[in-house]
Amino acid sequence: MPRYNVEYKGKWACFSSVSDGFVSEFMDKSDYEAWRVKEYSSRDYNPKPAEQCNRMSIGEAVFSASLNRDRGNLIKCLSESGLSMEDVEQLVCDCEERYYRPKLSEYGGSAGQYFCPNCSQIVSVDMTKCPVPDCGIRLVWREDELKELLEVEE
């Protein structure tokens, strides 16, 4: 089933892995269960509570939504789900930190170099995308990192 129940801060929403976006806004649990009954009543609806059905964490949902969207469209997608802008910004930053921010190597011959968080290819500060064709993820550098790296290069 390509739809998942996502809970965040006591609110619930439905996430679709087909569209990689939310198909409902976040709402109180009772409202969400009523939405599910209405949404699935004409199909084989399983009356189990949302907690016992397809689940996805908010982090997984944000990552999935980020795969085919740039940062601006990701923020728009999340804000349209009824999340506060403060929550949206934090979730996007957490996602970027975990999946898109180049990692600093502290070991061996590559100590002091950055590498792609997906494929481990060495990357440099001037790259916005991993150079490996089968990877190609966007790279997100933090402003303080860029400033520090550019000062070292000068």
C-alpha positions as CSV (number, residue, x, y, z in Angstrom):
1,M,0.0,0.0,0.0
2,P,1.5,3.3,-1.0
3,R,-0.1,5.4,1.8
4,Y,1.3,5.8,5.3
5,N,0.1,7.2,8.6
6,V,2.5,9.8,9.9
7,E,2.3,11.1,13.5
8,Y,4.1,14.3,14.5
9,K,3.7,16.2,17.7
10,G,0.4,14.4,18.4
11,K,-1.1,15.2,15.0
12,W,-1.7,12.8,12.2
13,A,-1.5,13.0,8.4
14,C,-1.5,10.6,5.4
15,F,1.6,10.4,3.3
16,S,1.7,8.9,-0.2
17,S,4.8,7.3,-1.6
18,V,3.3,7.6,-5.1
19,S,3.3,11.4,-5.0
20,D,5.9,11.7,-2.3
21,G,3.7,14.1,-0.5
22,F,1.0,14.4,2.1
23,V,-2.6,13.7,0.9
24,S,-4.1,15.1,4.0
25,E,-3.2,17.9,6.4
26,F,-2.0,17.1,9.9
27,M,-5.0,16.9,12.3
28,D,-6.1,15.6,15.7
29,K,-6.2,11.8,16.0
30,S,-10.0,11.6,16.1
31,D,-10.4,13.9,13.0
32,Y,-7.7,11.8,11.3
33,E,-9.6,8.5,12.0
34,A,-12.8,10.1,10.7
35,W,-10.9,11.2,7.6
36,R,-9.6,7.7,7.1
37,V,-13.2,6.2,7.3
38,K,-14.4,8.7,4.7
39,E,-11.4,8.3,2.4
40,Y,-11.4,4.5,2.5
41,S,-15.1,3.6,3.0
42,S,-15.6,2.6,-0.6
43,R,-12.6,0.3,-0.6
44,D,-11.5,-2.6,1.6
45,Y,-11.1,-0.4,4.6
46,N,-9.3,-2.0,7.6
47,P,-10.8,-0.4,10.7
48,K,-7.6,-0.8,12.8
49,P,-6.4,2.4,14.4
50,A,-3.7,4.3,12.5
51,E,-1.0,3.2,14.9
52,Q,-1.6,-0.4,13.8
53,C,-1.5,0.2,10.1
54,N,1.1,1.4,7.6
55,R,3.4,3.8,9.5
56,M,6.1,6.1,8.5
57,S,8.1,8.4,10.7
58,I,8.1,12.2,9.9
59,G,11.8,11.9,9.1
60,E,11.2,9.2,6.5
61,A,8.3,11.2,5.0
62,V,10.4,14.4,4.7
63,F,13.3,12.5,3.1
64,S,10.9,10.8,0.6
65,A,9.4,14.2,-0.2
66,S,12.8,15.7,-0.7
67,L,14.0,13.2,-3.3
68,N,12.3,14.9,-6.3
69,R,12.0,18.4,-5.0
70,D,14.4,21.3,-4.5
71,R,14.5,23.0,-1.1
72,G,11.8,25.6,-1.9
73,N,9.3,23.0,-3.2
74,L,10.0,20.8,-0.2
75,I,9.2,23.6,2.1
76,K,6.0,24.3,0.1
77,C,5.0,20.7,0.2
78,L,5.4,20.5,4.0
79,S,3.8,23.8,4.8
80,E,0.7,22.8,2.7
81,S,0.3,19.8,5.1
82,G,-0.6,22.1,7.9
83,L,2.7,22.1,9.8
84,S,3.9,25.4,11.2
85,M,6.7,27.2,9.3
86,E,9.0,26.7,12.4
87,D,8.4,22.9,12.3
88,V,8.9,22.9,8.5
89,E,12.2,24.7,8.7
90,Q,13.4,22.4,11.5
91,L,12.4,19.2,9.6
92,V,14.0,20.4,6.4
93,C,17.3,21.2,8.2
94,D,17.2,17.9,10.0
95,C,16.7,16.1,6.7
96,E,19.5,18.0,5.0
97,E,21.8,17.4,7.9
98,R,21.2,13.7,7.8
99,Y,21.1,13.0,4.1
100,Y,22.6,15.8,2.0
101,R,25.3,17.5,4.0
102,P,28.8,16.3,3.1
103,K,30.6,14.6,5.9
104,L,34.1,15.5,7.1
105,S,36.5,12.6,7.1
106,E,38.7,12.3,10.2
107,Y,40.5,9.1,9.2
108,G,43.4,8.0,7.0
109,G,44.6,9.6,3.9
110,S,41.3,11.4,3.4
111,A,41.3,13.2,6.8
112,G,40.1,16.8,6.4
113,Q,38.3,16.1,3.2
114,Y,34.5,16.0,2.7
115,F,32.6,13.1,1.2
116,C,29.2,12.5,-0.2
117,P,26.8,11.2,2.5
118,N,25.2,8.8,0.0
119,C,28.1,7.2,-2.0
120,S,31.2,8.4,0.0
121,Q,32.8,10.1,-3.1
122,I,35.2,12.9,-2.1
123,V,33.5,16.3,-2.8
124,S,34.7,19.8,-2.7
125,V,33.1,23.0,-1.4
126,D,32.4,24.3,-4.9
127,M,30.1,21.3,-5.7
128,T,26.4,21.5,-5.4
129,K,25.8,18.0,-6.6
130,C,27.6,14.7,-6.2
131,P,29.7,14.1,-9.3
132,V,29.0,10.3,-9.4
133,P,26.4,9.8,-12.1
134,D,24.6,7.0,-10.2
135,C,24.4,9.1,-7.1
136,G,24.0,12.8,-8.2
137,I,22.3,13.9,-4.9
138,R,22.3,17.6,-4.2
139,L,24.9,18.7,-1.6
140,V,23.9,21.1,1.2
141,W,26.7,23.1,2.8
142,R,26.1,25.1,5.9
143,E,27.0,28.8,5.8
144,D,29.4,28.5,8.7
145,E,31.2,25.6,7.0
146,L,31.5,27.5,3.8
147,K,32.9,30.5,5.5
148,E,35.4,28.4,7.4
149,L,36.4,26.5,4.3
150,L,36.8,29.6,2.2
151,E,39.0,31.3,4.8
152,V,41.3,28.2,4.9
153,E,41.6,28.3,1.1
154,E,42.7,32.0,1.1
